[in-house]
Amino acid sequence: MPGQRTERRAPAYLDIARDLGEDIGRGRFPVGQNLPSERQLATTYGVNRQTVRAALQHLRAQGFVAGDHLGTYVLAAREGRPARPSPGPAPAHAFPGSFLRPARSAAGHGRLLRRPPDPWVAAALELPPRRAALAYDHRLRDTDGRTLQSAGSWFAPVLTVLLPGLGRAAWALGEEPESGREADLTELYGWAAAAGLRLRAADSVQLARGTAEHASPGGLEVRRTIADQHGRPLIGTVFRIADEQAELRYADSQAILPAEGRPRPSGGANRIADPDRAVLHSWASPNAPDRGLALRARIVLACEHASAEEAAGRLGHSAQLVAAWRDRFRAGGLQALEASPRKARSRPR
């Protein structure tokens, strides 16, 4: 009904991430131990596995868990990590993104509309250059209403099929004129993760043109093309940022969603404390009753002064297996070796 406000529910993957994060904080899943499998979590929460993958990706992005071929396991708490997962993507990973200096507060306002793409976007996304296409206009404004950053995005038609949330928004827009309607697409990257897309960006930076249309905010212009893991260009965005507000960072190697690689330890991370080494040697004894634990102990000991590849060749096992157990030990110590991934149980409802 006109004038009636409806409360926006958080996406299901964020609810699951928050729930699992609270379980981790309470110690239900100890450091170094696997979370339940994607299949188990999907059954527990009554969702599909893509939604579970998006929830786990959110936890990885905030440093709660890491993954290897043995599964997704809990990391030790570290300084700067929130006590529980945030209710949404980090600002750097909210669509369409921001190049403002971190100290500058701004509120975002977006409109979904249809308009012809910029020529470079038309070429990148293979869109008809003069035909109106689905687009998104986003502005970051300060408390005085001044535009600090503008972002105009266009979407490849296939994206409305791959992302149901975007498809529903496009259907609701219909064929409205270029003025469009208000829309909030900040969770678009979360939708992409839920759909199994791994997005990467390629940026080019230049001085903004001094045209009347784009006189504000002026300063810098960043052209961003976003493609998926198959190299398909899906989104083209042009950012215009006031020069005194711009801060261009590329610390995550242009990954739109954080990479799933395991954390890299510091230089002295291979060093094993003497008490732990004594326990490992006892576990690794040829007469040890638990052969699996003995192997894991030998792996950790072998990796203290050798790379995973060197230790794998010495032990006669794959480098992938050796690296996985080495990293489990670094994440959770002796406890992580005792907790076999296959013993992790699903969370009771």
C-alpha positions in Angstrom: 0.0 0.0 0.0 1.3 3.6 -0.7 2.9 5.1 2.3 3.2 1.8 4.1 6.7 0.9 5.3 7.9 -2.7 5.3 10.7 -3.9 7.4 13.7 -5.3 5.4 14.8 -8.7 6.5 18.4 -9.6 6.4 19.4 -12.1 3.7 19.3 -15.7 4.9 23.1 -16.1 4.5 23.7 -13.3 6.9 21.4 -14.8 9.5 23.2 -18.1 9.2 26.6 -16.4 9.4 25.6 -14.5 12.6 24.2 -17.8 14.1 27.4 -19.7 13.4 29.5 -16.8 14.6 27.7 -16.8 17.9 28.3 -20.6 18.2 32.0 -20.1 17.6 32.1 -17.3 20.2 30.4 -19.6 22.8 32.9 -22.4 22.0 30.4 -24.8 20.4 33.0 -25.2 17.6 36.5 -25.2 19.1 39.5 -23.6 17.4 40.8 -25.8 14.6 37.7 -27.9 14.5 35.5 -28.2 11.4 32.1 -26.7 11.1 29.4 -29.1 9.9 29.5 -29.8 6.2 27.7 -27.6 3.7 25.1 -30.4 3.2 24.5 -30.7 7.0 24.2 -26.9 7.4 21.8 -26.7 4.5 19.6 -29.4 6.1 19.8 -27.7 9.5 18.8 -24.3 8.3 16.4 -25.4 5.5 18.3 -23.6 2.7 20.2 -24.5 -0.4 24.0 -25.0 -0.4 24.7 -21.8 -2.3 23.2 -19.9 0.7 25.4 -21.8 3.1 28.5 -21.1 0.9 27.7 -17.4 1.1 27.4 -17.6 4.9 30.8 -19.3 5.1 32.3 -16.8 2.8 31.0 -14.0 5.1 32.7 -15.7 8.1 35.9 -16.1 6.1 35.9 -12.5 5.2 35.8 -11.5 8.9 38.5 -13.9 10.0 36.3 -16.4 11.9 37.0 -19.4 9.8 39.3 -20.7 7.0 39.0 -23.5 4.6 41.0 -26.3 3.1 40.2 -29.6 1.3 39.4 -31.1 4.8 36.6 -28.6 5.3 35.9 -25.2 6.9 37.5 -24.8 10.3 37.5 -22.3 13.2 40.4 -19.8 13.6 41.7 -18.5 16.8 40.5 -15.1 17.9 42.8 -12.3 16.9 43.0 -8.6 17.7 40.7 -6.4 15.6 38.2 -9.2 14.8 34.6 -8.4 15.9 33.1 -10.4 18.7 30.5 -11.6 16.3 29.9 -11.3 12.5 28.7 -7.9 11.3 25.1 -7.8 10.0 26.3 -7.2 6.4 29.2 -7.0 4.1 32.1 -4.8 5.1 31.7 -1.3 3.5 34.6 -2.0 1.1 32.6 -4.9 -0.3 29.1 -3.3 -0.4 27.9 -2.6 -3.9 28.9 -0.5 -5.7 31.9 0.3 -3.5 33.5 3.5 -2.1 36.7 5.4 -2.7 36.1 7.9 0.1 38.6 8.5 2.8 37.7 6.2 5.8 37.2 9.2 8.1 34.6 10.7 5.9 31.0 9.7 6.8 28.5 9.6 4.1 25.0 8.2 3.4 24.2 6.3 0.2 21.2 6.8 -2.0 20.5 4.6 -5.0 18.0 4.5 -7.9 17.4 1.7 -10.4 16.6 2.9 -13.9 17.1 2.3 -17.6 19.4 4.5 -19.7 21.9 4.0 -22.5 25.3 2.9 -21.3 28.5 4.9 -21.5 30.4 3.9 -24.7 33.1 2.0 -22.8 30.5 0.1 -20.8 28.7 -0.8 -24.0 31.9 -2.2 -25.4 32.9 -4.1 -22.2 29.5 -5.7 -21.6 28.5 -6.0 -25.3 25.4 -3.8 -24.9 23.8 -1.9 -27.7 25.4 1.5 -27.4 22.3 3.7 -27.8 19.6 1.4 -26.3 18.5 1.9 -22.7 19.8 -0.9 -20.4 19.3 -1.7 -16.7 21.4 0.7 -14.7 21.9 1.8 -11.1 22.7 5.4 -10.0 24.3 5.6 -6.5 25.3 8.8 -4.6 27.2 9.2 -1.4 26.3 12.4 0.3 27.5 14.1 3.5 25.3 15.5 6.2 25.0 18.8 4.3 23.7 17.0 1.2 26.8 17.5 -0.9 27.7 14.6 -3.3 31.1 13.2 -2.4 31.0 10.3 -4.8 28.7 9.2 -7.6 28.6 5.8 -9.2 26.7 4.8 -12.4 26.5 1.1 -13.0 25.2 -1.0 -15.9 24.4 -4.7 -15.7 24.8 -7.5 -18.3 21.3 -9.0 -19.0 22.4 -12.4 -17.9 23.0 -11.0 -14.3 19.2 -10.6 -13.8 18.9 -14.3 -14.4 21.9 -15.3 -12.2 20.8 -13.1 -9.3 17.1 -13.4 -8.5 17.2 -10.3 -6.2 18.4 -8.2 -9.1 15.8 -9.9 -11.4 13.0 -9.0 -9.1 14.1 -5.4 -8.8 14.3 -5.2 -12.6 10.8 -6.7 -13.0 9.4 -4.2 -10.4 11.0 -1.3 -12.4 9.3 -2.4 -15.6 9.8 0.2 -18.3 9.7 3.3 -16.2 11.4 6.4 -17.6 15.0 7.3 -16.9 14.1 8.8 -13.5 13.7 5.2 -12.3 12.8 4.4 -8.7 14.7 4.2 -5.4 16.5 0.9 -4.8 19.0 -0.6 -2.4 21.5 -2.9 -4.1 24.2 -2.8 -1.4 23.9 -6.6 -0.9 24.4 -7.4 -4.6 27.9 -9.0 -3.9 26.3 -11.2 -1.3 23.7 -12.3 -3.8 26.6 -13.1 -6.2 28.3 -15.2 -3.5 25.1 -17.1 -2.9 24.8 -17.8 -6.6 28.3 -19.2 -6.7 29.9 -16.3 -8.5 33.4 -15.2 -7.7 33.8 -11.6 -8.8 36.9 -9.7 -9.6 37.3 -6.1 -10.7 39.6 -4.3 -13.2 39.9 -0.6 -12.6 41.3 2.3 -14.6 41.8 5.7 -13.0 41.8 9.1 -14.7 40.9 12.7 -14.1 37.2 13.3 -14.3 36.0 15.2 -17.4 34.9 18.8 -16.6 31.5 18.4 -18.3 28.4 20.2 -17.0 26.7 16.8 -16.4 29.5 15.5 -14.2 30.7 18.8 -12.7 29.9 17.4 -9.2 31.7 15.8 -7.5 34.6 16.1 -10.1 38.1 15.1 -9.2 38.8 11.5 -10.1 37.1 9.1 -12.4 37.4 5.3 -11.9 36.1 2.9 -14.5 35.5 -0.5 -13.1 34.6 -3.7 -15.0 33.5 -6.7 -12.9 33.8 -10.2 -14.3 33.1 -13.6 -12.8 35.4 -16.6 -12.4 34.7 -17.5 -16.1 35.8 -14.1 -17.3 32.3 -13.0 -18.3 32.0 -9.2 -17.8 28.8 -8.6 -15.8 28.9 -5.1 -14.4 30.4 -1.8 -15.6 30.6 1.1 -13.2 32.0 4.6 -13.5 32.8 6.3 -10.2 33.4 10.1 -9.9 35.0 11.2 -6.6 35.8 14.7 -5.3 39.6 14.8 -5.4 40.0 15.8 -1.8 37.9 12.8 -0.7 39.5 10.1 -2.9 41.6 7.3 -1.4 42.3 4.5 -3.9 43.2 1.2 -2.2 43.9 -2.2 -3.8 45.0 -4.2 -0.8 42.8 -7.2 -1.7 44.2 -7.5 -5.2 40.9 -6.3 -6.7 38.9 -9.2 -5.4 35.3 -8.1 -4.9 34.6 -10.9 -2.5 37.5 -11.9 -0.2 39.6 -14.8 -1.5 39.2 -18.1 0.1 42.9 -18.8 0.6 44.1 -19.9 4.0 45.8 -17.2 6.2 49.5 -16.7 5.7 51.5 -17.0 8.9 54.2 -14.6 9.9 57.9 -15.5 9.5 58.2 -17.3 12.9 55.0 -19.2 12.7 56.7 -22.6 12.1 58.3 -22.6 15.5 56.8 -25.2 17.8 56.8 -24.5 21.6 58.8 -27.1 23.5 55.8 -28.5 25.5 53.9 -28.9 22.3 56.8 -30.6 20.6 57.1 -33.1 23.4 53.4 -34.0 23.0 53.8 -34.3 19.3 56.7 -36.7 19.6 54.7 -38.9 22.0 51.8 -39.0 19.5 54.1 -39.7 16.6 55.6 -42.8 18.3 55.6 -45.9 16.1 53.7 -47.7 18.8 51.0 -44.9 19.1 47.5 -46.4 19.2 45.9 -43.6 17.0 47.5 -43.9 13.6 45.7 -40.9 12.2 46.8 -38.7 15.1 50.4 -40.1 14.7 50.4 -39.0 11.1 49.2 -35.5 11.9 51.9 -35.1 14.6 54.6 -36.3 12.1 53.3 -33.8 9.6 53.5 -30.9 12.0 57.0 -31.9 13.2 58.2 -32.3 9.6 56.9 -28.8 8.7 58.8 -27.0 11.4 61.9 -26.7 9.3 60.6 -27.6 5.8 58.0 -26.5 3.3 54.8 -28.5 2.8 56.2 -29.8 -0.5 59.4 -31.0 1.1 57.6 -32.5 4.1 55.2 -34.3 1.8 58.0 -35.8 -0.2 59.7 -37.0 3.0 56.5 -38.5 4.4 55.1 -39.9 1.2 51.8 -38.0 1.3 50.3 -35.2 -0.8 51.4 -31.6 -0.3 47.7 -30.7 0.0 47.2 -33.0 3.0 50.4 -31.8 4.6 49.6 -28.1 4.2 46.1 -28.6 5.5 47.2 -30.2 8.8 50.1 -27.8 9.2 47.6 -24.9 9.0 45.2 -26.6 11.3 47.9 -26.8 13.9 48.8 -23.2 13.4 45.2 -22.2 13.8 44.3 -24.3 16.8 47.4 -26.0 18.3 47.3 -29.5 19.6 43.5 -29.4 20.0 43.1 -28.9 16.3 45.0 -32.1 15.6 42.9 -34.2 18.0 39.6 -33.0 16.5 39.2 -35.0 13.3 37.2 -33.2 10.7 35.0 -36.2 10.2 33.9 -36.0 13.8 32.3 -32.6 13.6 28.6 -32.8 14.3 25.8 -30.7 12.9 24.4 -28.0 15.2 21.2 -29.1 17.0 18.2 -27.0 16.2 
